[in-house]
Amino acid sequence: MMEKTMLETVRSSFNRIDTHPGGWDHFTQRFYVTLFAMRDDTREVFAHADNGNDDRLLRGFRDLVNSLADGTSTIDELHLLGRTHHGYGLQPEHYLAVGTALAMTLIEISDYDDWPPHFDQAWRTIYAQMASIMIRA
C-alpha cells in the first residue's frame, strides 16, 4: 500500500501549483505541452485538452491523492479509474509519459532549484504505484 508520508508530501506539493502566479491554468497548459511533445499519440486520448485548458486530469489526480491520504479512497477506485481510462484509449505505455510530464511540469513551475529530492521521490513513487494498479485493472 502507499506510504502515508509520501502521500502527504505529494499532497503538500500541490500548494506549489495553488501559489504559482499562473496557478492551475499555467500548470495545465505546461503539462499538456510537455506530454504532447513526449508522446504525440496521447493527443487522441486527451483530445478534450488539446488546447491545454482542461485540468480535469490534474485536479482528478490531486483529488485522488487527497482521498488516498485521508483514507477515503480505495484500491477498487483505482481499478475503476484504470478501466475507465483504458476505455478512453490510454495504453500502459502512456502512463509513463503522463507521470514524467507531471514531474517535469512540477519541477519547472518550482523553478528547478526549489524542488527537493524527497518531493521527486514521493511523486515518482506514488504515481508509479497508482499507475501500476490502474494498468492491472
Secondary structure, DSSP 8 states (H G I E B T S, - for coil): ---HHHHHHHHHHTHHHHHSTTHHHHHHHHHHHHHHHH-TTHHHHTGGGTTS---HHHHHHHHHHHHHHHT---HHHHHHHHHHHHHHT--HHHHHHHHHHHHHHHHHHTTTTT--HHHHHHHHHHHHHHHHHHHH-
